[in-house]
Amino acid sequence: MARLAGGHDPGRSTFVLFGLGQCARSLLWSTVDLLIGFHLIERAGLSGATAGAVLLGTVIVSAFPDLFIADWLARRRNPLAGALRLQAGAGGLALVFALLLFGPKPEGTTPAILYICLMSMAFRFTYAAYDVSQNALLSLLPPDADGVRRYVTNKTVMTSVGRVLASVLVYAALLTPDDALADMKLLGLTALPVLASVFGLARASSATGRATVLAGGPNWRTLPYRRLAMPILATLCQYGLLSAVARLLPLHPGAPGSGLAGSLVLSMVVGTVIGPMAAHGAVWRGPPGLIAGVFALMGVTAGVALILPLPSAHLMALALLYGLATSALANLIWDRVGAVVFDHAKATGQRIDAPAFALLTTAIKLAIAVSAGLFGVLADTYRSGGISGKWGIAAVLAVGGLGAWVALSRDSGRARISAPAPSSQS
């Protein structure tokens, strides 16, 4: 793996560009992720089980390229410059394939399903390169441990802002059930921020010549797997189980494609903007187990309540709390991995940025595959308001919340980067 021979301070402009890049990437991904289930069922005419099977298969197949992309990136003479350039090319291709995924489908069920699978895998493969390269910047750009903490918060806040913008697009799509191409047209609005941000960041690569790195390949056997195991387990529980309700909200019982469904999605995503800031402040005030437990309990409680027949105003408030809790837990996970990466570099001189974050994003995609499978099982009963679906969703949320809490309660010898530390950049 590349070895540090000195620090690299990217400056405030790159910090801002990094945040804008995270926002644009989140805007593209969240629009696709929040809308794809609705699109396959309501626009393409697939059943809930078929839509879930398509999502499950394509997500599983596309989960593992992250590791190979990370290995390639880590072998670059200058991983920072390589990551900046890779995210530009991959981001543009991911945008193209996303538009094709939501575009016109071939006639006939089988050709349509094959087309959807092909475009979905193409989008997910190119997005994997986009995702891994931008996530590697999370610890390649900061000059010190306090910088890692600031970049983690920058990422999670700007990612949530992207999700808010995506939820507005989803809301508009849900209000136009008769326009088969409405989803593609609205997704086209993401082109400007995506292209502007990726090429803006790529231009910053001209300033990375002074990044003092030495050539060398990554040694996957030297990764601190024991310290990475707990945040990865928390990832599987949080993204795969506790976040399962997020994919179902556009199909809210009695109002799929209506204003209420869109309002619930928007309220949930607004909560994801608050969540990272809540987690950022909380880590200064209590032990990791207590903080994770509070957010996990909040997520389970709000998620279960969302499947009950409550007034619209109550449901919107619950959706906000649900988004807050799940994004706060996500912030704690990314913070933990960022700490492990930085501590390892400080102790050994080896940069494991790309491999470590590739393991995390692979875990996230496998968790999303689990969530997609659950979507296929629960979508039809959720739409009909059946009692079996409600009990099933409640059980999934309870297991996810408990698993995330237990995993994040294990400190694993972590040197907490979220504690206040003096820094010239504070």
C-alpha positions in Angstrom: 0.0 0.0 0.0 1.2 3.6 -0.5 3.2 5.0 2.3 2.9 8.6 3.6 6.2 10.5 3.8 4.5 13.7 4.8 1.2 15.6 5.2 -0.9 17.2 2.5 -3.2 20.1 3.3 -5.8 20.4 0.5 -7.1 23.8 1.5 -10.6 25.2 2.0 -11.5 25.3 -1.7 -10.9 21.5 -2.0 -12.9 21.0 1.2 -15.8 22.8 -0.3 -15.5 20.9 -3.6 -15.4 17.7 -1.7 -18.7 18.6 0.0 -20.3 19.6 -3.3 -19.1 16.3 -4.9 -20.7 14.3 -2.0 -23.9 16.3 -2.5 -24.1 15.6 -6.2 -23.2 12.0 -5.9 -25.9 11.6 -3.2 -28.4 13.4 -5.4 -27.8 10.9 -8.2 -27.7 7.8 -6.1 -30.7 8.8 -3.8 -32.9 9.7 -6.7 -32.3 6.3 -8.3 -32.5 4.4 -4.9 -35.7 6.1 -3.7 -37.5 5.9 -7.0 -36.4 2.5 -8.5 -38.9 0.4 -6.5 -41.8 2.6 -7.4 -40.6 2.8 -11.0 -40.4 -0.9 -11.5 -43.8 -1.5 -10.1 -45.8 1.5 -11.2 -44.1 2.4 -14.5 -42.7 -0.9 -15.7 -45.6 -3.0 -14.4 -43.6 -5.6 -12.5 -45.0 -7.3 -9.5 -43.5 -6.6 -6.1 -41.8 -10.0 -6.0 -40.3 -9.6 -9.5 -39.1 -6.1 -8.8 -37.5 -7.3 -5.5 -35.8 -10.2 -7.3 -34.4 -7.9 -10.0 -33.1 -5.5 -7.4 -31.6 -8.3 -5.3 -29.8 -9.9 -8.2 -28.3 -6.7 -9.7 -27.2 -5.3 -6.4 -25.5 -8.6 -5.3 -23.6 -8.9 -8.7 -22.5 -5.2 -8.5 -21.4 -5.3 -4.8 -17.9 -6.8 -5.3 -16.3 -4.5 -7.9 -15.6 -2.0 -5.1 -12.8 -4.3 -3.8 -11.1 -4.6 -7.2 -11.4 -0.8 -7.9 -9.9 -0.1 -4.5 -7.0 -2.4 -5.2 -6.3 -0.7 -8.5 -6.6 2.7 -6.9 -4.3 1.8 -4.0 -1.6 0.7 -6.5 -1.4 4.1 -8.1 1.9 6.1 -7.6 -0.3 9.0 -6.4 -3.6 7.5 -5.0 -5.0 11.0 -4.4 -4.6 12.2 -8.0 -5.9 8.9 -9.2 -9.0 9.1 -7.1 -9.8 12.6 -8.2 -9.5 11.6 -11.9 -11.4 8.3 -11.5 -14.4 9.9 -9.9 -14.7 12.3 -12.8 -14.9 9.7 -15.5 -17.0 7.2 -13.5 -19.4 9.9 -12.4 -20.2 10.9 -15.9 -20.8 7.3 -17.0 -23.0 6.5 -14.0 -25.2 9.5 -14.9 -25.7 8.2 -18.5 -26.6 4.6 -17.4 -29.0 6.0 -14.7 -30.9 7.9 -17.4 -31.0 4.8 -19.6 -32.3 2.7 -16.7 -35.3 5.0 -16.3 -35.8 5.4 -20.1 -38.1 3.6 -22.4 -38.2 -0.2 -22.1 -38.4 -2.8 -24.9 -41.8 -4.3 -25.5 -42.6 -7.6 -23.7 -42.0 -8.6 -20.1 -38.8 -10.7 -20.6 -37.0 -8.1 -22.9 -37.9 -5.4 -20.4 -36.6 -7.3 -17.4 -33.3 -8.1 -19.3 -33.0 -4.4 -20.3 -33.6 -3.3 -16.7 -31.0 -5.8 -15.4 -28.4 -4.8 -17.9 -28.8 -1.0 -17.3 -29.0 -1.5 -13.6 -25.7 -3.4 -13.5 -24.0 -0.9 -15.8 -25.1 1.9 -13.6 -24.0 0.1 -10.4 -20.6 -0.9 -11.8 -19.8 2.7 -12.9 -21.3 4.1 -9.7 -19.0 1.8 -7.7 -15.9 3.4 -9.2 -17.5 6.9 -8.6 -18.3 5.9 -5.0 -15.0 4.2 -4.1 -12.9 7.0 -5.5 -14.8 9.8 -3.7 -14.9 7.8 -0.4 -11.1 7.3 -0.5 -10.8 11.1 -0.5 -12.4 11.1 3.0 -9.0 10.2 4.5 -6.6 11.0 1.6 -7.4 14.7 1.7 -7.4 15.6 5.4 -4.0 16.5 6.9 -4.7 15.2 10.4 -7.1 13.4 12.7 -9.2 16.4 13.3 -9.4 16.9 9.6 -10.8 13.4 9.2 -13.6 14.3 11.6 -14.4 17.4 9.7 -14.5 15.6 6.4 -16.7 12.9 7.8 -19.2 15.5 9.0 -18.9 17.4 5.7 -19.6 14.1 3.8 -22.6 13.1 5.9 -24.2 16.6 5.9 -23.7 17.2 2.2 -24.8 13.7 1.4 -28.0 14.4 3.3 -28.5 17.7 1.4 -28.3 15.7 -1.8 -30.9 13.3 -0.4 -33.2 16.3 0.3 -32.9 17.5 -3.3 -33.5 13.9 -4.5 -36.6 13.7 -2.4 -38.0 16.8 -4.1 -37.4 15.1 -7.5 -39.1 11.9 -6.2 -42.0 13.9 -4.8 -42.5 15.5 -8.3 -42.3 12.0 -9.9 -44.9 10.6 -7.5 -47.3 13.3 -8.6 -47.1 12.4 -12.3 -48.3 8.7 -12.4 -49.4 8.9 -16.0 -46.1 10.1 -17.5 -44.0 7.0 -18.2 -40.9 9.1 -18.8 -41.3 11.5 -15.9 -38.7 9.7 -13.8 -36.1 10.0 -16.5 -36.9 13.6 -17.2 -36.5 14.5 -13.5 -33.3 12.5 -13.2 -31.9 14.5 -16.0 -31.9 17.5 -13.7 -29.0 15.9 -11.7 -26.7 16.2 -14.8 -25.5 19.7 -14.1 -24.5 19.3 -10.4 -22.9 15.8 -11.0 -20.8 16.9 -14.0 -19.8 20.3 -12.5 -18.7 18.7 -9.2 -16.7 15.7 -10.6 -14.8 17.8 -13.1 -14.3 20.6 -10.5 -12.7 18.0 -8.2 -10.7 16.5 -11.1 -9.1 19.9 -11.7 -7.9 19.8 -8.1 -5.6 16.9 -9.0 -3.2 19.3 -10.6 -2.4 20.5 -7.0 -1.6 17.0 -5.7 1.9 16.7 -7.2 3.3 17.5 -3.8 1.4 14.7 -2.1 4.3 12.7 -0.8 3.5 9.1 -1.5 5.7 6.2 -2.5 4.7 3.5 -4.9 3.6 0.2 -3.5 0.7 -2.2 -3.7 -1.9 -2.9 -0.9 -1.5 -5.8 1.3 -5.0 -6.9 2.1 -3.7 -9.2 4.8 -2.4 -6.3 6.9 -5.8 -4.5 7.2 -7.1 -4.2 10.8 -10.0 -6.5 10.1 -10.8 -6.9 13.8 -11.4 -3.2 14.2 -13.3 -2.9 10.9 -15.5 -5.9 11.8 -17.8 -4.0 14.1 -18.6 -1.0 11.9 -19.2 -3.5 9.0 -21.6 -5.5 11.1 -23.3 -2.3 12.1 -23.5 -1.4 8.4 -25.3 -4.6 7.5 -27.8 -4.1 10.3 -28.4 -0.4 9.7 -28.5 -0.3 5.9 -30.0 -3.7 5.3 -32.6 -4.0 8.1 -33.2 -0.7 10.0 -33.5 1.3 6.8 -35.9 -1.1 5.1 -38.9 1.3 5.6 -37.2 4.0 3.4 -37.7 2.0 0.2 -41.4 1.3 1.1 -42.5 4.9 1.8 -43.2 5.8 -1.9 -45.8 2.9 -1.8 -47.4 4.1 1.4 -50.7 2.2 2.0 -53.8 3.9 0.5 -51.7 6.5 -1.2 -49.0 5.1 -3.6 -47.9 7.8 -5.9 -49.9 10.4 -4.0 -48.9 13.7 -2.2 -48.8 11.9 1.2 -46.3 9.3 -0.1 -44.1 12.1 -1.5 -44.4 14.1 1.7 -43.3 11.2 3.8 -40.2 10.7 1.7 -39.4 14.4 1.9 -39.9 14.5 5.7 -37.6 11.4 6.1 -34.9 12.9 4.0 -35.0 16.2 5.9 -34.4 14.2 9.0 -31.2 12.8 7.4 -29.8 16.3 7.2 -30.3 16.7 11.0 -29.0 13.3 11.9 -25.3 13.8 11.1 -25.2 17.0 13.1 -26.9 15.3 16.0 -24.4 12.5 15.9 -21.5 14.9 15.6 -22.6 16.7 18.7 -23.5 13.6 20.6 -20.1 11.9 20.3 -18.6 14.7 22.5 -21.1 14.0 25.3 -21.4 10.3 26.0 -20.1 6.8 25.5 -20.5 5.2 22.1 -22.8 2.5 23.3 -25.3 4.9 24.8 -25.3 7.2 21.8 -25.8 4.3 19.4 -28.5 2.9 21.6 -30.5 6.1 21.6 -30.4 6.5 17.9 -31.2 2.8 17.3 -34.2 2.9 19.6 -35.4 6.1 17.9 -35.1 4.5 14.5 -36.9 1.3 15.5 -39.7 3.2 17.3 -40.3 5.7 14.5 -40.1 3.0 11.8 -42.7 0.8 13.5 -45.0 3.7 14.1 -44.8 4.6 10.4 -46.6 1.4 9.4 -49.6 2.2 11.7 -52.8 4.0 10.6 -51.9 7.4 12.1 -52.9 11.0 11.0 -50.8 12.4 8.2 -49.1 15.1 10.4 -48.0 12.4 12.9 -46.7 10.2 10.1 -44.6 13.1 8.7 -43.1 13.8 12.1 -42.3 10.2 12.5 -40.7 10.0 9.1 -38.4 12.9 10.0 -37.4 11.2 13.3 -36.8 8.0 11.3 -34.5 9.7 8.9 -32.7 11.5 11.7 -32.0 8.3 13.6 -30.8 6.2 10.6 -28.5 8.9 9.2 -27.1 9.5 12.7 -26.2 5.8 12.9 -24.6 6.0 9.4 -22.5 9.0 10.6 -21.3 7.0 13.6 -20.3 4.1 11.2 -18.4 6.3 8.8 -16.7 8.1 11.7 -15.6 4.7 13.1 -14.1 3.6 9.8 -12.4 6.9 9.3 -10.8 6.6 12.7 -9.5 3.1 12.0 -8.0 4.2 8.7 -6.3 7.3 10.1 -5.0 5.4 13.2 -3.6 2.6 11.0 -1.7 5.2 8.8 -0.4 6.9 11.9 0.8 3.7 13.5 2.2 1.9 10.4 2.7 4.6 7.7 0.5 2.6 5.4 -2.5 4.2 3.7 -5.5 1.7 3.6 -8.0 4.4 2.6 -9.3 2.8 -0.6 -9.4 -0.9 0.6 -11.0 0.0 4.0 -13.7 2.2 2.4 -14.2 -0.4 -0.3 -14.9 -3.0 2.3 -17.4 -0.6 3.8 -19.2 0.2 0.6 -19.3 -3.5 -0.4 -21.0 -4.1 3.0 -23.4 -1.3 2.3 -24.3 -2.8 -1.1 -24.7 -6.2 0.3 -27.0 -4.7 2.9 -28.9 -2.9 0.2 -29.3 -6.3 -1.5 -30.8 -7.6 1.7 -33.1 -4.6 1.8 -34.1 -5.2 -1.8 -35.0 -8.8 -1.1 -37.1 -7.6 1.9 -38.8 -5.1 -0.4 -39.8 -7.9 -2.7 -41.3 -9.9 0.2 -43.0 -7.0 1.9 -44.0 -4.6 -0.8 -47.4 -6.1 -1.8 -48.5 -6.7 1.8 -47.3 -3.2 2.8 -49.3 -1.6 0.0 -52.4 -3.5 1.1 -51.9 -2.7 4.7 -51.9 -6.4 5.7 -51.2 -7.3 9.3 -48.6 -9.9 8.4 -46.6 -7.2 6.5 -46.7 -5.0 9.6 -45.4 -7.7 11.9 -42.7 -8.6 9.4 -41.5 -5.0 9.1 -41.5 -4.6 12.9 -39.4 -7.7 13.3 -36.9 -6.5 10.7 -36.5 -3.1 12.3 -36.1 -4.6 15.8 -33.3 -6.9 14.6 -31.6 -4.1 12.7 -31.7 -1.7 15.5 -30.4 -4.2 18.1 -27.6 -5.3 15.8 -26.4 -1.8 15.0 -26.5 -0.9 18.7 -24.5 -3.9 19.8 -21.9 -3.5 17.0 -21.3 0.2 17.6 -21.1 -0.3 21.4 -17.9 -2.2 20.8 -15.1 0.3 20.9 -12.4 -2.2 19.7 -9.6 -0.1 21.1 -10.6 2.9 19.0 -8.8 6.2 19.4 -11.9 8.5 19.1 -11.3 11.2 16.5 -14.5 12.9 17.4 -13.1 14.2 20.7 -12.2 17.8 20.7 -8.6 18.3 19.6 -6.6 21.5 19.0 -6.1 22.2 15.3 -5.1 25.1 13.2 -8.1 24.3 10.9 -10.7 24.3 13.7 
